[in-house]
Amino acid sequence: MAPASSSGASERDRRPELITSISAVTLATHDMARAVRFYTALGFVLRYGGAAAAFSSFSAGSGCLNVTTEGSERAWSWWGRIIFHVADVDRLYAQAVGAGLQPQAPPRDATWGERYFHISDPDGHELSFATPLGPPPPTPA
């Protein structure tokens, strides 16, 4: 890490950001029809592909959530979580439960300033949906 300058900011902190956003995240599925049902039940809007396609794309704010088909012989050997900010986490939770989906637990408030819940898609990918509770808490010194 570069040493801090006399102004307290490192050289790296003063460089313009070249990476400005995430355009898309792509997850694999063994069953596209099942994945499309799951994501549309959560409220994602299908933009490309569909139940019979090998690749589908859903709107996710200003980006996309993509799903691609992998053969059933392929097993996932990693763990990760995708976190989505939503307008009303309690309403989305109720929608998910009403559609027969099974979140891990009801929404709860977190110390980092969000109300959230987790749910796994049918292929085991963990998703988190959160609504900010207000201004972010101060960072410990």
C-alpha positions as CSV (number, residue, x, y, z in Angstrom):
1,M,0.0,0.0,0.0
2,A,1.3,3.5,-0.8
3,P,2.2,5.6,2.2
4,A,-0.2,8.4,3.1
5,S,0.8,11.9,1.9
6,S,0.9,14.8,4.3
7,S,-2.7,15.6,3.4
8,G,-3.7,12.1,4.8
9,A,-4.8,10.7,1.4
10,S,-2.7,8.0,-0.3
11,E,-1.7,8.4,-4.0
12,R,-4.2,5.6,-4.8
13,D,-7.0,7.5,-3.1
14,R,-6.4,10.5,-5.4
15,R,-6.5,8.5,-8.7
16,P,-9.8,8.6,-10.6
17,E,-11.8,5.4,-10.4
18,L,-11.6,3.4,-13.6
19,I,-14.1,0.8,-12.4
20,T,-17.4,2.7,-12.0
21,S,-20.0,-0.1,-11.6
22,I,-20.8,-3.8,-12.0
23,S,-22.6,-4.4,-15.3
24,A,-23.6,-7.9,-14.6
25,V,-23.2,-11.0,-12.5
26,T,-23.6,-14.4,-14.1
27,L,-24.6,-17.5,-12.2
28,A,-24.8,-21.1,-13.5
29,T,-27.9,-23.3,-13.3
30,H,-28.7,-26.9,-14.0
31,D,-32.3,-26.1,-14.9
32,M,-33.1,-22.8,-16.7
33,A,-36.9,-23.1,-16.4
34,R,-36.6,-23.5,-12.6
35,A,-34.2,-20.6,-12.4
36,V,-36.5,-18.3,-14.5
37,R,-39.4,-19.2,-12.3
38,F,-37.4,-18.5,-9.1
39,Y,-36.0,-15.1,-10.3
40,T,-39.3,-13.9,-11.7
41,A,-41.1,-14.9,-8.5
42,L,-38.7,-12.5,-6.7
43,G,-39.6,-9.7,-9.1
44,F,-36.6,-9.7,-11.5
45,V,-37.7,-8.7,-15.0
46,L,-36.6,-11.1,-17.7
47,R,-34.9,-9.1,-20.5
48,Y,-33.5,-11.9,-22.6
49,G,-33.8,-15.7,-22.9
50,G,-36.3,-17.6,-20.9
51,A,-37.2,-21.0,-19.7
52,A,-36.0,-22.9,-22.8
53,A,-32.9,-20.8,-23.4
54,A,-29.3,-21.6,-22.5
55,F,-28.7,-18.0,-21.3
56,S,-31.1,-15.6,-19.7
57,S,-30.7,-12.0,-18.5
58,F,-32.7,-10.2,-15.8
59,S,-32.8,-6.5,-14.9
60,A,-31.1,-5.7,-11.6
61,G,-31.2,-2.0,-11.1
62,S,-28.7,-0.4,-13.5
63,G,-27.1,-3.8,-14.1
64,C,-28.0,-7.4,-15.0
65,L,-28.2,-10.7,-13.4
66,N,-27.4,-13.4,-16.0
67,V,-28.0,-17.1,-15.7
68,T,-26.3,-19.6,-17.9
69,T,-27.0,-23.4,-18.2
70,E,-24.3,-25.9,-17.1
71,G,-24.6,-29.6,-17.3
72,S,-26.0,-31.5,-14.3
73,E,-22.7,-33.3,-13.9
74,R,-21.0,-30.1,-12.9
75,A,-20.9,-29.4,-9.2
76,W,-20.3,-26.0,-7.6
77,S,-17.2,-25.8,-5.6
78,W,-17.3,-22.3,-4.2
79,W,-19.4,-20.0,-2.0
80,G,-20.4,-16.5,-2.5
81,R,-23.3,-14.1,-2.0
82,I,-24.8,-11.4,-4.2
83,I,-26.3,-8.5,-2.3
84,F,-29.1,-6.5,-3.9
85,H,-30.5,-3.2,-2.5
86,V,-34.3,-3.0,-2.8
87,A,-36.9,-0.4,-2.1
88,D,-38.8,-2.4,0.5
89,V,-37.2,-5.5,1.9
90,D,-40.2,-6.5,3.9
91,R,-42.5,-6.3,0.9
92,L,-40.0,-8.4,-1.2
93,Y,-39.8,-11.0,1.6
94,A,-43.7,-11.2,1.7
95,Q,-43.7,-11.6,-2.1
96,A,-41.1,-14.4,-1.9
97,V,-42.9,-16.3,0.8
98,G,-46.2,-15.8,-1.1
99,A,-44.7,-17.3,-4.2
100,G,-43.7,-20.4,-2.1
101,L,-40.0,-19.5,-1.8
102,Q,-38.2,-20.2,1.4
103,P,-35.9,-17.4,2.7
104,Q,-33.5,-18.5,5.4
105,A,-35.1,-16.1,8.0
106,P,-37.4,-13.1,8.1
107,P,-35.9,-9.7,7.5
108,R,-33.8,-8.3,10.4
109,D,-31.9,-5.1,11.1
110,A,-28.1,-5.3,11.0
111,T,-25.6,-3.3,12.9
112,W,-24.1,-2.0,9.6
113,G,-27.3,-0.1,8.9
114,E,-29.4,-2.3,6.6
115,R,-32.5,-4.5,7.0
116,Y,-32.0,-7.7,5.1
117,F,-32.8,-11.3,4.4
118,H,-31.0,-14.2,2.7
119,I,-32.4,-16.8,0.3
120,S,-30.7,-19.4,-1.8
121,D,-31.7,-20.0,-5.4
122,P,-32.5,-23.6,-6.6
123,D,-28.8,-24.1,-7.5
124,G,-27.6,-23.0,-4.1
125,H,-26.4,-19.5,-5.0
126,E,-26.9,-17.3,-1.9
127,L,-28.7,-14.0,-2.5
128,S,-29.2,-11.2,0.0
129,F,-31.8,-8.4,-0.3
130,A,-31.4,-5.3,1.8
131,T,-32.9,-1.9,2.4
132,P,-30.6,0.8,3.9
133,L,-32.0,2.0,7.3
134,G,-30.6,5.5,7.1
135,P,-27.2,7.1,6.9
136,P,-24.4,4.6,7.3
137,P,-23.0,4.1,10.8
138,P,-19.7,5.8,11.5
139,T,-16.6,3.8,10.7
140,P,-14.6,2.8,13.9
141,A,-11.3,4.7,14.2
